[in-house]
Amino acid sequence: MSKFTQDGKYSAKATGEVVLGKSANKGTPFIEFYFEVTKGELQGQKVRYTGYFTDNTAERTIESMRTCGWRGDDLSAFRSGKLCGLDSQEVEVVVQMEKFTNDKGEEKEAPRVAWVNSGGGYLNVEARMGEDDALSFGAKFNHLLARKPAAPANGGEPPPF
């Protein structure tokens, strides 16, 4: 079975257990779990995701969790170590090879998940409407939006971020 050796994008699903933790140096809270590649040459390979909860990163971490399928409203639910729905959606993970120095002073390289994106494939940018066409389109169909407001994705309250 092949291993990650270079940066890339992969279809994947969350798997295994979840760890809620705090970083050793600064005590920054984080959530950590693995993604398993679901398609292609690296199918079955696992790569670790770590999402931090700081003023600058918490919103992106929660967005990534929502993309994976989590619909909860209490992060402490992950104290059980269970995925709590993180494994309900196939996503696209952007994997980057990261260099680090281990405890023995040896330089190593390992894959890490840099981004979690919805798994819908690539956008058809070439078919994008021009501004005038988009305005006409909006004028023609916006009345339908006024009839029925959008429901939150989790079926209840909007996400807390």
N, C-alpha and C positions, 0 to 999 in steps of 0.2 A: 504494500500500500504506500502511496506517495505521501510525502510530508510537505508542509508549507516551507517554501524556500524563497518566495518573493511576494511582493505586494500583489493584491488582487481582490476581486469582488466575487462573492460566493453566495448561493442560495443556502439558507441554514435555518435551523429551529433550535430554540433553547432546549437544553437537556440536563439531566442530573439534578443536583441539589443547588440551593442558593445559599450564599453566605452574606449576612449583614455584618460589616466589620468597621474597624477604625484603623487608619494607617498608623504604622509604628512611630514615625517621626513627628507628625503634626496632630494626630488624632482625628484626621478627617474621616467622616463617615462615608462608607461606600457599600455598594451591592456588587456581588461577583457571582458569575455563573458561566457555564460553557455553552457554546453553540456547536452543533454538529452539522457539517456540510451535508446537504441532501441530494446534490446532483453533481455530475461531472467527475473528473479524474480524482479529486480529493474527497469524494463521497465517503462519509463515515469518519473523517478526520474531525477532531475537536479543537476549538480555539477559545481561549478565555476572554471574557468581557468583564471589565471593571468600570462601573459608573460611579462617579464621586458626587457628593452632595455638598457643594460650596455655593456661595452666593453667585458665582459665575457659571457653575456647571449643573446645578440641580435641575433646572428646567430641561436641559438637553437629556439628562439621564432619565427623567420621568417620561419625556417624549419617546425615548428609545424603548422604555418599558411598555408604553402604550402601543407602540408599533409592533412589539412582539405579541401583544394580545392581552396584557394585564389590564383589567378594568376595575381594580379595587380602589379604595380610598384611604387605606391605612398601610403605610410602609412597614409597620411592625408585624404585619401578617407574615412577612418573610422570615421571622424569627424561627419558624418551624423548619426552615430549610427546604420547604416545598416550593415548586415553581409558581403556584397560585395563578395559573393562566399564562405565564410568560411563554409557554410552549404551544399556545393555541394558534399562532400565525407563523407561516413561513416568511422569512425576511431576507433581505440582501445585506450581508455584512461586508464591510470594507476592511480587509486585513492588511496591516502594515508590519513589516519586519522591524523589530526594535532591538537595538544594541544596548547591552547593560554589562556591568561588572558584578560578578557574583561575590559571595563572602570570602572566597579564596583569592580574589584579585584577578580572576580570569575573565577575559572579555568573551561574552556570549551573545547569541542572537536568538530571539524567540518571536513568534507571531503574536499580535494583539489585535483585538477588534477596535478600530478607530471610529467607525460610524455604523449605525444600524439604520437601514432605510427600508421602506415598504418594498415588498418583493414583487412588484408589478412589472418588472422589466424596465425598458428604457423609454423615455418620452419620444414621441414622434415630432421632434422639433421642426423638421422640414415642412410639416403640414400646418404649422401655426398660422392662425388667422392674422391678417393685418389689422391695424387699429380700427379702421373704418368698418371692416367686416365684423369685428368683435363688438363694436358699438351697436351695429344693426342687429346682431344676434341677441344682445342684451335687451334691446328695446322690444324685440319680438317675443321673448320668453320670460322676462322678469316678472310679469304679472302672475305667472304660475307660482313663484316663490312666495308671493304675498298671501296666497291661499292657504299654504301649509308650512308653518315654520319648521326649520330643521330640528330633529330630535338629537339629543346628545348621543355619542357613540356607545356609551355604557348603558343606555336605556333608562337612565335616571338623571342624576345631577351632572352638570358639566364637570370635567376634570378639575382638580384643585390647584391648577397652576396657571 
